[in-house]
Amino acid sequence: MEVRRTVTVALDVDSDAAALLEDTVDTFLWSVQYVVDHAFDGEYVTTSKTTLDEETYDDVREATDGFNGGLVQAARNKAAEACKSVVASWKNGKKASKPHFSSPHVVYDKRTATFHDDHVSLATTEGRIEAEYVLPDEESNTPHSKYLFSVEYETTGAELHSSDGDWMLHIHCKKDVESDTSEQATTENGTVLGVDLGVNTLAVTSTGTFWTGDEFNHWRREYEKRRGDLQQCGTRWAHENIQSVGRKEDGRFKLMLHRISNELVAEARESGCSVIAFEDLTDIRERTGASWGHKWAFDRLYEYVEYKAEAYGIVVVQVDPKNTSRRCSHCGFTHPDNRDGDAFECLDCGYENHADYNAAKNIGLRYLRRTQTGGDGGAPLGVRLNSGIVNVNGGYSPASTEARTGVHAESHGFSRG
Ligand SMILES: [Zn+2]
């Protein structure tokens, strides 16, 4: 079997190279969107890579002035996978709309990128650029030394991301290992981690870890105020400053969401979960009274968790959110009065807990029901809780490992900016 790792490396990019990379990102995203639009343009959504390649490759190359063929193919793969996941959602009776790509990134493989010891060479819209890695000072025991520079690991490709003028490469590495029974046990008998998203608490897992919304809400108000002050000025200078506030806001929030997504994936790995289940995000504003800013944050968080979890073979899904906040995760009794703000108290069995934690458990259980009635192979056995595992029939087994410390709400400090 294979072990896959993703190592994040900052790139040292001068202004000429940055301009080319920006152009490359724009062209890549345009190409992905072109293929998606084409796939949706007909009675059925086309998901076959071969068909999409035949029908779009030449057009994309022509429209982009001969964009690198390998990057055109990577864009087509990205589009095909996105279309496939929409069709899979429909088959599961979920709503899903045509994908739209806005997060700035480019997918590279071994043909479009060459990975050296201290730098990378990347294909762009105009030939190649070289960028040096910005590496941590300590040389041993970093992800870079363990995977990127390890002879055991092979570099398979990377995703280039940009945020706030910083260029980051998420480099994928893999190695073949002898089958390890303990690792197989976690994937085959894995459990599902339920995640509830909200305004007061940004995310809660069924293992009882909370990420409060305090920091996000504080900075949203702060940026809102700065924009308001500048709007009153009405000058061109003020207008430009409003845009710069917007960019800072984006960068700060993305950094925060990257950190939360890392912690969520770590939580899933530590708990031996093979699936992370979120509620369907489509109508989350209507359900939770979240702002557009929160919807934006939830979408980013989902997206980040999805690609980070993939590196560990963890599947990330969205499930039908109906009644997940009103249903008792202990006995199944569903009533709007079970919930009062942050407090959940079941009117039938008296079960009490934090309302968002109860919802996270229900989201995990919803996924289990779906897979067990849908008859998917290799369905997880239970929802991971802080003290054990609850199965779809309400049975409970204590965790075999040391009991976790339980619910802890903490406000995470912000490390930059
Ligand atoms: Zn109950």
Boltz pocket constraint, residues with backbone or C-beta under 6 A from the ligand:
constraints:
  - pocket:
      binder: B
      contacts: [[A, 328], [A, 329], [A, 330], [A, 331], [A, 332], [A, 333], [A, 346], [A, 347], [A, 348], [A, 349], [A, 350], [A, 351]]
      max_distance: 6.0
